[in-house]
Amino acid sequence: MSKFPWKTALAGAAMLAATAYAFAQVAPGGMHGQMQQGGMSGSMAQMHQQMMQGQSGVMHGQGGMQGGMGMHGQFGAVGVPAMAGQDAFGTIAEIVQMLQADPTTDWSKVNIGTLREHLIDMNEVTLHAAASERMLDNGIEIAVTGEGRTLAAIKRMVPAHVHELTEIGWNAKTEDLPNGVKLNVLASEAAPLTRLKALGFMGIMVQGAHHQPHHLMMAKGEFPMH
């Protein structure tokens, strides 16, 4: 029997392999350089080439991880992402695309800047305006207040929205406040008291489907900004 137990021989072989690998890494060109220079056998070079092709297929969505979607296909198998990344940017992009696709568009009247200002107003009222709600016996009273750019947006948007509420059967009116607008909405068949309480300020502001067509009209220069 050999003087060296088989475990010792195995450990020695592992150390030898590790040393050879480390040398390959620090040698000029490294392992990849040796393979490119023909330093490895033909079978090893062929195997390496197959591995790299396989990795390339995985990275570009040709197969492999996550059912073949790969690194570049995890969030969209083909093409580009659908989301614009910012709501107002996406809205303007959609409107511009519609205008460009419409052969009747009068570009001498188009004003994307007006639409942008309105979208800024929407952002200010939605995210920055303060809304103090008080339930009445027959409706709801909301003091919508703010400062600076937010105040200007409130003054434009809230009174203009009253007309839209009236069009869909709601009983609404506004009063000016030094720092905003007071919105009163009375209960009716179209807006029962329980629903008014549940909706609150922003629920009331989103009633109706007028925003989208108005955005297109603004961009065409056919409708003034709220």
Rosetta constraint file for C-alpha pairs under 8 A:
AtomPair CA 4 CA 8 HARMONIC 6.27 0.50
AtomPair CA 4 CA 9 HARMONIC 6.83 0.50
AtomPair CA 5 CA 9 HARMONIC 6.71 0.50
AtomPair CA 6 CA 10 HARMONIC 6.25 0.50
AtomPair CA 7 CA 11 HARMONIC 6.24 0.50
AtomPair CA 8 CA 12 HARMONIC 6.23 0.50
AtomPair CA 9 CA 13 HARMONIC 6.29 0.50
AtomPair CA 10 CA 14 HARMONIC 6.34 0.50
AtomPair CA 11 CA 15 HARMONIC 6.30 0.50
AtomPair CA 12 CA 16 HARMONIC 6.21 0.50
AtomPair CA 13 CA 17 HARMONIC 6.24 0.50
AtomPair CA 14 CA 18 HARMONIC 6.21 0.50
AtomPair CA 15 CA 19 HARMONIC 6.17 0.50
AtomPair CA 16 CA 20 HARMONIC 6.26 0.50
AtomPair CA 17 CA 21 HARMONIC 6.23 0.50
AtomPair CA 18 CA 22 HARMONIC 6.21 0.50
AtomPair CA 19 CA 23 HARMONIC 6.20 0.50
AtomPair CA 20 CA 24 HARMONIC 6.26 0.50
AtomPair CA 21 CA 25 HARMONIC 6.41 0.50
AtomPair CA 22 CA 26 HARMONIC 6.50 0.50
AtomPair CA 23 CA 27 HARMONIC 5.91 0.50
AtomPair CA 24 CA 30 HARMONIC 5.34 0.50
AtomPair CA 24 CA 31 HARMONIC 5.28 0.50
AtomPair CA 25 CA 29 HARMONIC 7.99 0.50
AtomPair CA 25 CA 30 HARMONIC 4.45 0.50
AtomPair CA 25 CA 31 HARMONIC 5.72 0.50
AtomPair CA 26 CA 30 HARMONIC 5.85 0.50
AtomPair CA 27 CA 31 HARMONIC 7.91 0.50
AtomPair CA 28 CA 33 HARMONIC 7.32 0.50
AtomPair CA 29 CA 33 HARMONIC 3.98 0.50
AtomPair CA 29 CA 34 HARMONIC 6.34 0.50
AtomPair CA 30 CA 34 HARMONIC 6.32 0.50
AtomPair CA 31 CA 35 HARMONIC 6.29 0.50
AtomPair CA 32 CA 36 HARMONIC 6.17 0.50
AtomPair CA 33 CA 37 HARMONIC 6.12 0.50
AtomPair CA 34 CA 38 HARMONIC 6.20 0.50
AtomPair CA 34 CA 39 HARMONIC 4.81 0.50
AtomPair CA 34 CA 40 HARMONIC 6.64 0.50
AtomPair CA 35 CA 39 HARMONIC 5.51 0.50
AtomPair CA 35 CA 40 HARMONIC 5.46 0.50
AtomPair CA 35 CA 45 HARMONIC 6.09 0.50
AtomPair CA 38 CA 42 HARMONIC 7.86 0.50
AtomPair CA 38 CA 45 HARMONIC 7.79 0.50
AtomPair CA 40 CA 44 HARMONIC 6.25 0.50
AtomPair CA 40 CA 45 HARMONIC 6.25 0.50
AtomPair CA 41 CA 45 HARMONIC 6.23 0.50
AtomPair CA 42 CA 46 HARMONIC 6.06 0.50
AtomPair CA 43 CA 47 HARMONIC 6.19 0.50
AtomPair CA 44 CA 48 HARMONIC 6.20 0.50
AtomPair CA 45 CA 49 HARMONIC 6.19 0.50
AtomPair CA 46 CA 50 HARMONIC 6.31 0.50
AtomPair CA 47 CA 51 HARMONIC 6.26 0.50
AtomPair CA 48 CA 52 HARMONIC 6.25 0.50
AtomPair CA 49 CA 53 HARMONIC 6.20 0.50
AtomPair CA 50 CA 54 HARMONIC 6.16 0.50
AtomPair CA 51 CA 55 HARMONIC 6.23 0.50
AtomPair CA 52 CA 56 HARMONIC 6.10 0.50
AtomPair CA 53 CA 57 HARMONIC 6.20 0.50
AtomPair CA 54 CA 58 HARMONIC 6.36 0.50
AtomPair CA 55 CA 59 HARMONIC 6.18 0.50
AtomPair CA 56 CA 60 HARMONIC 6.18 0.50
AtomPair CA 57 CA 61 HARMONIC 6.08 0.50
AtomPair CA 57 CA 62 HARMONIC 4.55 0.50
AtomPair CA 57 CA 63 HARMONIC 5.79 0.50
AtomPair CA 57 CA 64 HARMONIC 7.36 0.50
AtomPair CA 57 CA 70 HARMONIC 7.84 0.50
AtomPair CA 58 CA 62 HARMONIC 5.61 0.50
AtomPair CA 58 CA 63 HARMONIC 5.03 0.50
AtomPair CA 58 CA 64 HARMONIC 4.89 0.50
AtomPair CA 58 CA 65 HARMONIC 6.54 0.50
AtomPair CA 58 CA 68 HARMONIC 6.96 0.50
AtomPair CA 58 CA 69 HARMONIC 7.59 0.50
AtomPair CA 58 CA 70 HARMONIC 4.86 0.50
AtomPair CA 58 CA 71 HARMONIC 6.85 0.50
AtomPair CA 59 CA 70 HARMONIC 5.13 0.50
AtomPair CA 59 CA 71 HARMONIC 4.83 0.50
AtomPair CA 59 CA 72 HARMONIC 6.28 0.50
AtomPair CA 60 CA 69 HARMONIC 7.90 0.50
AtomPair CA 60 CA 70 HARMONIC 5.99 0.50
AtomPair CA 60 CA 71 HARMONIC 6.55 0.50
AtomPair CA 60 CA 72 HARMONIC 5.74 0.50
AtomPair CA 60 CA 73 HARMONIC 7.26 0.50
AtomPair CA 61 CA 68 HARMONIC 5.63 0.50
AtomPair CA 61 CA 69 HARMONIC 4.50 0.50
AtomPair CA 61 CA 70 HARMONIC 4.06 0.50
AtomPair CA 61 CA 71 HARMONIC 6.56 0.50
AtomPair CA 61 CA 72 HARMONIC 6.15 0.50
AtomPair CA 61 CA 73 HARMONIC 5.51 0.50
AtomPair CA 61 CA 77 HARMONIC 7.43 0.50
AtomPair CA 62 CA 68 HARMONIC 5.83 0.50
AtomPair CA 62 CA 69 HARMONIC 6.98 0.50
AtomPair CA 62 CA 70 HARMONIC 6.98 0.50
AtomPair CA 63 CA 67 HARMONIC 6.86 0.50
AtomPair CA 63 CA 68 HARMONIC 3.67 0.50
AtomPair CA 63 CA 69 HARMONIC 6.51 0.50
AtomPair CA 63 CA 70 HARMONIC 6.48 0.50
AtomPair CA 64 CA 68 HARMONIC 4.89 0.50
AtomPair CA 64 CA 69 HARMONIC 7.43 0.50
AtomPair CA 64 CA 70 HARMONIC 6.33 0.50
AtomPair CA 65 CA 69 HARMONIC 6.76 0.50
AtomPair CA 65 CA 70 HARMONIC 5.50 0.50
AtomPair CA 65 CA 71 HARMONIC 7.96 0.50
AtomPair CA 66 CA 70 HARMONIC 6.38 0.50
AtomPair CA 66 CA 74 HARMONIC 7.55 0.50
AtomPair CA 69 CA 73 HARMONIC 4.45 0.50
AtomPair CA 69 CA 74 HARMONIC 5.52 0.50
AtomPair CA 69 CA 77 HARMONIC 6.05 0.50
AtomPair CA 70 CA 74 HARMONIC 6.16 0.50
AtomPair CA 72 CA 76 HARMONIC 7.73 0.50
AtomPair CA 72 CA 77 HARMONIC 7.76 0.50
AtomPair CA 73 CA 77 HARMONIC 4.45 0.50
AtomPair CA 73 CA 78 HARMONIC 6.96 0.50
AtomPair CA 75 CA 81 HARMONIC 7.74 0.50
AtomPair CA 76 CA 80 HARMONIC 6.89 0.50
AtomPair CA 76 CA 81 HARMONIC 6.46 0.50
AtomPair CA 83 CA 90 HARMONIC 7.45 0.50
AtomPair CA 84 CA 89 HARMONIC 6.61 0.50
AtomPair CA 84 CA 90 HARMONIC 4.98 0.50
AtomPair CA 85 CA 89 HARMONIC 7.52 0.50
AtomPair CA 85 CA 90 HARMONIC 7.25 0.50
AtomPair CA 86 CA 90 HARMONIC 6.09 0.50
AtomPair CA 87 CA 91 HARMONIC 6.17 0.50
AtomPair CA 88 CA 92 HARMONIC 6.18 0.50
AtomPair CA 88 CA 116 HARMONIC 7.46 0.50
AtomPair CA 88 CA 119 HARMONIC 6.22 0.50
AtomPair CA 88 CA 120 HARMONIC 7.99 0.50
AtomPair CA 89 CA 93 HARMONIC 6.10 0.50
AtomPair CA 90 CA 94 HARMONIC 6.16 0.50
AtomPair CA 91 CA 95 HARMONIC 6.31 0.50
AtomPair CA 92 CA 96 HARMONIC 6.07 0.50
AtomPair CA 92 CA 112 HARMONIC 7.56 0.50
AtomPair CA 92 CA 115 HARMONIC 7.65 0.50
AtomPair CA 92 CA 116 HARMONIC 7.44 0.50
AtomPair CA 93 CA 97 HARMONIC 6.13 0.50
AtomPair CA 94 CA 98 HARMONIC 6.30 0.50
AtomPair CA 95 CA 99 HARMONIC 6.23 0.50
AtomPair CA 95 CA 215 HARMONIC 7.87 0.50
AtomPair CA 95 CA 216 HARMONIC 6.30 0.50
AtomPair CA 95 CA 219 HARMONIC 7.45 0.50
AtomPair CA 96 CA 100 HARMONIC 6.13 0.50
AtomPair CA 97 CA 101 HARMONIC 6.17 0.50
AtomPair CA 98 CA 102 HARMONIC 6.24 0.50
AtomPair CA 99 CA 103 HARMONIC 7.98 0.50
AtomPair CA 99 CA 105 HARMONIC 5.98 0.50
AtomPair CA 100 CA 105 HARMONIC 7.42 0.50
AtomPair CA 105 CA 220 HARMONIC 7.62 0.50
AtomPair CA 106 CA 110 HARMONIC 6.70 0.50
AtomPair CA 106 CA 220 HARMONIC 7.48 0.50
AtomPair CA 107 CA 220 HARMONIC 7.85 0.50
AtomPair CA 109 CA 220 HARMONIC 5.98 0.50
AtomPair CA 109 CA 221 HARMONIC 5.25 0.50
AtomPair CA 109 CA 222 HARMONIC 7.99 0.50
AtomPair CA 110 CA 219 HARMONIC 5.49 0.50
AtomPair CA 110 CA 220 HARMONIC 4.36 0.50
AtomPair CA 110 CA 221 HARMONIC 5.25 0.50
AtomPair CA 111 CA 115 HARMONIC 7.19 0.50
AtomPair CA 111 CA 218 HARMONIC 7.13 0.50
AtomPair CA 111 CA 219 HARMONIC 5.01 0.50
AtomPair CA 111 CA 220 HARMONIC 6.21 0.50
AtomPair CA 111 CA 221 HARMONIC 5.66 0.50
AtomPair CA 112 CA 116 HARMONIC 6.28 0.50
AtomPair CA 112 CA 218 HARMONIC 7.65 0.50
AtomPair CA 112 CA 219 HARMONIC 4.95 0.50
AtomPair CA 112 CA 220 HARMONIC 7.87 0.50
AtomPair CA 113 CA 117 HARMONIC 6.29 0.50
AtomPair CA 113 CA 219 HARMONIC 7.79 0.50
AtomPair CA 114 CA 118 HARMONIC 6.38 0.50
AtomPair CA 114 CA 218 HARMONIC 6.43 0.50
AtomPair CA 114 CA 219 HARMONIC 6.72 0.50
AtomPair CA 114 CA 225 HARMONIC 6.51 0.50
AtomPair CA 115 CA 119 HARMONIC 6.24 0.50
AtomPair CA 115 CA 215 HARMONIC 6.28 0.50
AtomPair CA 115 CA 218 HARMONIC 5.69 0.50
AtomPair CA 115 CA 219 HARMONIC 5.62 0.50
AtomPair CA 115 CA 225 HARMONIC 7.38 0.50
AtomPair CA 116 CA 120 HARMONIC 6.28 0.50
AtomPair CA 117 CA 121 HARMONIC 6.33 0.50
AtomPair CA 117 CA 225 HARMONIC 7.88 0.50
AtomPair CA 118 CA 122 HARMONIC 6.29 0.50
AtomPair CA 118 CA 225 HARMONIC 6.10 0.50
AtomPair CA 118 CA 226 HARMONIC 6.88 0.50
AtomPair CA 119 CA 123 HARMONIC 6.23 0.50
AtomPair CA 120 CA 124 HARMONIC 6.20 0.50
AtomPair CA 121 CA 125 HARMONIC 6.18 0.50
AtomPair CA 121 CA 150 HARMONIC 7.31 0.50
AtomPair CA 121 CA 152 HARMONIC 7.97 0.50
AtomPair CA 121 CA 153 HARMONIC 4.67 0.50
AtomPair CA 121 CA 154 HARMONIC 7.61 0.50
AtomPair CA 121 CA 157 HARMONIC 7.37 0.50
AtomPair CA 122 CA 126 HARMONIC 5.94 0.50
AtomPair CA 122 CA 153 HARMONIC 7.36 0.50
AtomPair CA 122 CA 157 HARMONIC 7.75 0.50
AtomPair CA 123 CA 127 HARMONIC 5.85 0.50
AtomPair CA 123 CA 128 HARMONIC 7.63 0.50
AtomPair CA 124 CA 128 HARMONIC 5.10 0.50
AtomPair CA 124 CA 129 HARMONIC 6.44 0.50
AtomPair CA 124 CA 149 HARMONIC 7.37 0.50
AtomPair CA 124 CA 150 HARMONIC 5.13 0.50
AtomPair CA 124 CA 153 HARMONIC 6.52 0.50
AtomPair CA 125 CA 129 HARMONIC 4.90 0.50
AtomPair CA 125 CA 150 HARMONIC 6.34 0.50
AtomPair CA 125 CA 153 HARMONIC 6.34 0.50
AtomPair CA 125 CA 154 HARMONIC 6.03 0.50
AtomPair CA 125 CA 157 HARMONIC 7.96 0.50
AtomPair CA 126 CA 202 HARMONIC 7.18 0.50
AtomPair CA 128 CA 146 HARMONIC 7.42 0.50
AtomPair CA 128 CA 150 HARMONIC 6.60 0.50
AtomPair CA 129 CA 144 HARMONIC 6.47 0.50
AtomPair CA 129 CA 145 HARMONIC 5.78 0.50
AtomPair CA 129 CA 146 HARMONIC 5.26 0.50
AtomPair CA 129 CA 150 HARMONIC 6.25 0.50
AtomPair CA 129 CA 151 HARMONIC 7.66 0.50
AtomPair CA 129 CA 154 HARMONIC 7.47 0.50
AtomPair CA 130 CA 143 HARMONIC 7.86 0.50
AtomPair CA 130 CA 144 HARMONIC 5.61 0.50
AtomPair CA 130 CA 145 HARMONIC 5.20 0.50
AtomPair CA 130 CA 146 HARMONIC 6.20 0.50
AtomPair CA 131 CA 142 HARMONIC 6.22 0.50
AtomPair CA 131 CA 143 HARMONIC 5.61 0.50
AtomPair CA 131 CA 144 HARMONIC 4.54 0.50
AtomPair CA 131 CA 145 HARMONIC 6.54 0.50
AtomPair CA 131 CA 201 HARMONIC 6.72 0.50
AtomPair CA 132 CA 142 HARMONIC 5.45 0.50
AtomPair CA 132 CA 143 HARMONIC 5.08 0.50
AtomPair CA 132 CA 144 HARMONIC 6.55 0.50
AtomPair CA 133 CA 140 HARMONIC 6.97 0.50
AtomPair CA 133 CA 141 HARMONIC 5.80 0.50
AtomPair CA 133 CA 142 HARMONIC 4.40 0.50
AtomPair CA 133 CA 143 HARMONIC 6.55 0.50
AtomPair CA 133 CA 200 HARMONIC 7.24 0.50
AtomPair CA 133 CA 201 HARMONIC 7.51 0.50
AtomPair CA 134 CA 140 HARMONIC 5.86 0.50
AtomPair CA 134 CA 141 HARMONIC 5.13 0.50
AtomPair CA 134 CA 142 HARMONIC 6.24 0.50
AtomPair CA 135 CA 139 HARMONIC 6.26 0.50
AtomPair CA 135 CA 140 HARMONIC 4.58 0.50
AtomPair CA 135 CA 141 HARMONIC 6.26 0.50
AtomPair CA 135 CA 197 HARMONIC 7.14 0.50
AtomPair CA 136 CA 140 HARMONIC 5.28 0.50
AtomPair CA 136 CA 141 HARMONIC 6.89 0.50
AtomPair CA 138 CA 186 HARMONIC 5.73 0.50
AtomPair CA 138 CA 187 HARMONIC 5.56 0.50
AtomPair CA 138 CA 193 HARMONIC 6.70 0.50
AtomPair CA 139 CA 184 HARMONIC 7.41 0.50
AtomPair CA 139 CA 185 HARMONIC 5.65 0.50
AtomPair CA 139 CA 186 HARMONIC 4.05 0.50
AtomPair CA 139 CA 187 HARMONIC 4.87 0.50
AtomPair CA 139 CA 193 HARMONIC 5.81 0.50
AtomPair CA 139 CA 196 HARMONIC 7.05 0.50
AtomPair CA 140 CA 184 HARMONIC 5.89 0.50
AtomPair CA 140 CA 185 HARMONIC 5.46 0.50
AtomPair CA 140 CA 186 HARMONIC 6.39 0.50
AtomPair CA 140 CA 187 HARMONIC 7.98 0.50
AtomPair CA 140 CA 193 HARMONIC 7.97 0.50
AtomPair CA 140 CA 196 HARMONIC 6.82 0.50
AtomPair CA 140 CA 197 HARMONIC 7.09 0.50
AtomPair CA 141 CA 182 HARMONIC 7.01 0.50
AtomPair CA 141 CA 183 HARMONIC 5.82 0.50
AtomPair CA 141 CA 184 HARMONIC 4.57 0.50
AtomPair CA 141 CA 185 HARMONIC 6.60 0.50
AtomPair CA 142 CA 182 HARMONIC 5.62 0.50
AtomPair CA 142 CA 183 HARMONIC 5.05 0.50
AtomPair CA 142 CA 184 HARMONIC 6.36 0.50
AtomPair CA 142 CA 201 HARMONIC 6.89 0.50
AtomPair CA 143 CA 180 HARMONIC 7.28 0.50
AtomPair CA 143 CA 181 HARMONIC 6.04 0.50
AtomPair CA 143 CA 182 HARMONIC 4.42 0.50
AtomPair CA 143 CA 183 HARMONIC 6.33 0.50
AtomPair CA 144 CA 154 HARMONIC 7.19 0.50
AtomPair CA 144 CA 180 HARMONIC 5.58 0.50
AtomPair CA 144 CA 181 HARMONIC 5.32 0.50
AtomPair CA 144 CA 182 HARMONIC 6.02 0.50
AtomPair CA 144 CA 183 HARMONIC 7.35 0.50
AtomPair CA 145 CA 151 HARMONIC 6.54 0.50
AtomPair CA 145 CA 154 HARMONIC 7.30 0.50
AtomPair CA 145 CA 179 HARMONIC 5.42 0.50
AtomPair CA 145 CA 180 HARMONIC 4.23 0.50
AtomPair CA 145 CA 181 HARMONIC 6.51 0.50
AtomPair CA 146 CA 150 HARMONIC 5.41 0.50
AtomPair CA 146 CA 151 HARMONIC 4.67 0.50
AtomPair CA 146 CA 154 HARMONIC 7.59 0.50
AtomPair CA 146 CA 179 HARMONIC 6.04 0.50
AtomPair CA 146 CA 180 HARMONIC 6.21 0.50
AtomPair CA 147 CA 151 HARMONIC 4.69 0.50
AtomPair CA 147 CA 152 HARMONIC 7.80 0.50
AtomPair CA 147 CA 179 HARMONIC 6.80 0.50
AtomPair CA 148 CA 152 HARMONIC 6.52 0.50
AtomPair CA 149 CA 153 HARMONIC 6.28 0.50
AtomPair CA 150 CA 154 HARMONIC 6.23 0.50
AtomPair CA 151 CA 155 HARMONIC 6.27 0.50
AtomPair CA 151 CA 179 HARMONIC 6.62 0.50
AtomPair CA 151 CA 180 HARMONIC 5.94 0.50
AtomPair CA 152 CA 156 HARMONIC 6.40 0.50
AtomPair CA 153 CA 157 HARMONIC 5.98 0.50
AtomPair CA 154 CA 158 HARMONIC 5.67 0.50
AtomPair CA 154 CA 180 HARMONIC 6.33 0.50
AtomPair CA 154 CA 181 HARMONIC 6.94 0.50
AtomPair CA 155 CA 159 HARMONIC 6.76 0.50
AtomPair CA 155 CA 180 HARMONIC 6.45 0.50
AtomPair CA 155 CA 181 HARMONIC 6.59 0.50
AtomPair CA 156 CA 160 HARMONIC 6.54 0.50
AtomPair CA 156 CA 226 HARMONIC 5.07 0.50
AtomPair CA 157 CA 161 HARMONIC 6.15 0.50
AtomPair CA 157 CA 226 HARMONIC 5.33 0.50
AtomPair CA 158 CA 162 HARMONIC 6.78 0.50
AtomPair CA 158 CA 174 HARMONIC 7.76 0.50
AtomPair CA 158 CA 181 HARMONIC 7.26 0.50
AtomPair CA 158 CA 183 HARMONIC 7.53 0.50
AtomPair CA 158 CA 205 HARMONIC 7.76 0.50
AtomPair CA 159 CA 163 HARMONIC 7.58 0.50
AtomPair CA 159 CA 173 HARMONIC 7.59 0.50
AtomPair CA 159 CA 174 HARMONIC 5.99 0.50
AtomPair CA 159 CA 181 HARMONIC 7.84 0.50
AtomPair CA 160 CA 164 HARMONIC 7.38 0.50
AtomPair CA 160 CA 226 HARMONIC 6.12 0.50
AtomPair CA 161 CA 165 HARMONIC 6.36 0.50
AtomPair CA 161 CA 205 HARMONIC 6.96 0.50
AtomPair CA 162 CA 166 HARMONIC 6.22 0.50
AtomPair CA 162 CA 172 HARMONIC 5.82 0.50
AtomPair CA 162 CA 173 HARMONIC 6.06 0.50
AtomPair CA 162 CA 174 HARMONIC 7.38 0.50
AtomPair CA 163 CA 167 HARMONIC 6.30 0.50
AtomPair CA 164 CA 168 HARMONIC 6.66 0.50
AtomPair CA 164 CA 208 HARMONIC 6.92 0.50
AtomPair CA 164 CA 210 HARMONIC 7.54 0.50
AtomPair CA 165 CA 169 HARMONIC 6.51 0.50
AtomPair CA 165 CA 170 HARMONIC 5.12 0.50
AtomPair CA 165 CA 171 HARMONIC 7.20 0.50
AtomPair CA 165 CA 172 HARMONIC 6.74 0.50
AtomPair CA 165 CA 207 HARMONIC 7.06 0.50
AtomPair CA 165 CA 208 HARMONIC 7.27 0.50
AtomPair CA 166 CA 170 HARMONIC 4.88 0.50
AtomPair CA 166 CA 171 HARMONIC 5.99 0.50
AtomPair CA 166 CA 172 HARMONIC 6.65 0.50
AtomPair CA 168 CA 190 HARMONIC 7.75 0.50
AtomPair CA 168 CA 208 HARMONIC 7.06 0.50
AtomPair CA 169 CA 190 HARMONIC 5.76 0.50
AtomPair CA 169 CA 191 HARMONIC 7.98 0.50
AtomPair CA 170 CA 185 HARMONIC 7.33 0.50
AtomPair CA 170 CA 186 HARMONIC 7.50 0.50
AtomPair CA 170 CA 187 HARMONIC 7.74 0.50
AtomPair CA 170 CA 188 HARMONIC 6.69 0.50
AtomPair CA 170 CA 190 HARMONIC 6.09 0.50
AtomPair CA 170 CA 191 HARMONIC 6.23 0.50
AtomPair CA 171 CA 185 HARMONIC 5.67 0.50
AtomPair CA 171 CA 186 HARMONIC 5.38 0.50
AtomPair CA 171 CA 187 HARMONIC 7.16 0.50
AtomPair CA 171 CA 188 HARMONIC 7.03 0.50
AtomPair CA 172 CA 183 HARMONIC 7.26 0.50
AtomPair CA 172 CA 184 HARMONIC 5.55 0.50
AtomPair CA 172 CA 185 HARMONIC 4.28 0.50
AtomPair CA 172 CA 186 HARMONIC 6.33 0.50
AtomPair CA 173 CA 183 HARMONIC 6.04 0.50
AtomPair CA 173 CA 184 HARMONIC 5.41 0.50
AtomPair CA 173 CA 185 HARMONIC 6.64 0.50
AtomPair CA 174 CA 181 HARMONIC 6.53 0.50
AtomPair CA 174 CA 182 HARMONIC 5.40 0.50
AtomPair CA 174 CA 183 HARMONIC 4.55 0.50
AtomPair CA 174 CA 184 HARMONIC 6.10 0.50
AtomPair CA 175 CA 181 HARMONIC 5.75 0.50
AtomPair CA 175 CA 182 HARMONIC 5.02 0.50
AtomPair CA 175 CA 183 HARMONIC 6.68 0.50
AtomPair CA 176 CA 180 HARMONIC 6.42 0.50
AtomPair CA 176 CA 181 HARMONIC 4.70 0.50
AtomPair CA 176 CA 182 HARMONIC 6.24 0.50
AtomPair CA 177 CA 181 HARMONIC 4.99 0.50
AtomPair CA 177 CA 182 HARMONIC 6.50 0.50
AtomPair CA 185 CA 196 HARMONIC 7.98 0.50
AtomPair CA 186 CA 191 HARMONIC 7.79 0.50
AtomPair CA 186 CA 193 HARMONIC 7.73 0.50
AtomPair CA 187 CA 191 HARMONIC 5.33 0.50
AtomPair CA 187 CA 192 HARMONIC 4.93 0.50
AtomPair CA 187 CA 193 HARMONIC 4.99 0.50
AtomPair CA 187 CA 196 HARMONIC 7.26 0.50
AtomPair CA 188 CA 192 HARMONIC 5.33 0.50
AtomPair CA 188 CA 193 HARMONIC 7.53 0.50
AtomPair CA 191 CA 195 HARMONIC 6.29 0.50
AtomPair CA 191 CA 196 HARMONIC 6.33 0.50
AtomPair CA 192 CA 196 HARMONIC 6.36 0.50
AtomPair CA 193 CA 197 HARMONIC 6.29 0.50
AtomPair CA 194 CA 198 HARMONIC 6.35 0.50
AtomPair CA 195 CA 199 HARMONIC 6.03 0.50
AtomPair CA 196 CA 200 HARMONIC 6.11 0.50
AtomPair CA 196 CA 204 HARMONIC 7.53 0.50
AtomPair CA 199 CA 203 HARMONIC 4.28 0.50
AtomPair CA 199 CA 204 HARMONIC 5.99 0.50
AtomPair CA 200 CA 204 HARMONIC 6.17 0.50
AtomPair CA 201 CA 205 HARMONIC 6.25 0.50
AtomPair CA 202 CA 206 HARMONIC 6.28 0.50
AtomPair CA 203 CA 207 HARMONIC 6.81 0.50
AtomPair CA 209 CA 213 HARMONIC 7.94 0.50
AtomPair CA 210 CA 214 HARMONIC 6.04 0.50
AtomPair CA 211 CA 215 HARMONIC 6.12 0.50
AtomPair CA 212 CA 216 HARMONIC 6.69 0.50
AtomPair CA 213 CA 217 HARMONIC 6.26 0.50
AtomPair CA 214 CA 218 HARMONIC 5.99 0.50
AtomPair CA 214 CA 223 HARMONIC 6.96 0.50
AtomPair CA 215 CA 219 HARMONIC 6.29 0.50
AtomPair CA 216 CA 220 HARMONIC 6.27 0.50
AtomPair CA 217 CA 221 HARMONIC 6.23 0.50
AtomPair CA 217 CA 222 HARMONIC 5.06 0.50
AtomPair CA 217 CA 223 HARMONIC 5.32 0.50
AtomPair CA 218 CA 222 HARMONIC 5.77 0.50
AtomPair CA 218 CA 223 HARMONIC 4.82 0.50
AtomPair CA 218 CA 224 HARMONIC 6.31 0.50
AtomPair CA 218 CA 225 HARMONIC 6.71 0.50
